[in-house]
Amino acid sequence: MCLKYNTKMDRLKLNYWIDAAMACSLIITVISSIVLFFILPSGRFADKGVILGLARYQWNTLHSYVGLIFVALMIVHLSLHCKWLVAMTKQVFGKK
């Protein structure tokens, strides 16, 4: 399913904001991954650590929701580039 847009400028602005939101959500997901994996303790000591006012379970919730937002934005991004993806796939895997 390819998304429709009125003008090239509309498409460029939408693409810019989708890409910017994807970058922000990716950065937050990576930071929360580092915090969860390397900094905050797990197991029976999981409730002891707090980073930036967030406990481990809150970092885990943040990581999950922002990761889902990233996936949703990726689906929108791919649908914006649907025609290009189809054309390139045909070119790469098409008849020689």
Long-range contacts (C-beta under 8 A, 24 or more apart in sequence): 1-79, 1-82, 2-79, 2-80, 2-82, 2-83, 3-76, 3-79, 3-80, 3-82, 11-80, 14-80, 15-77, 15-80, 18-73, 18-76, 18-77, 18-80, 19-77, 21-69, 21-73, 22-70, 22-73, 22-74, 22-77, 25-66, 25-67, 25-69, 25-70, 25-73, 26-70, 28-62, 28-66, 29-63, 29-66, 29-67, 29-70, 32-59, 32-60, 32-62, 32-63, 32-66, 33-63, 35-59, 36-60, 36-63
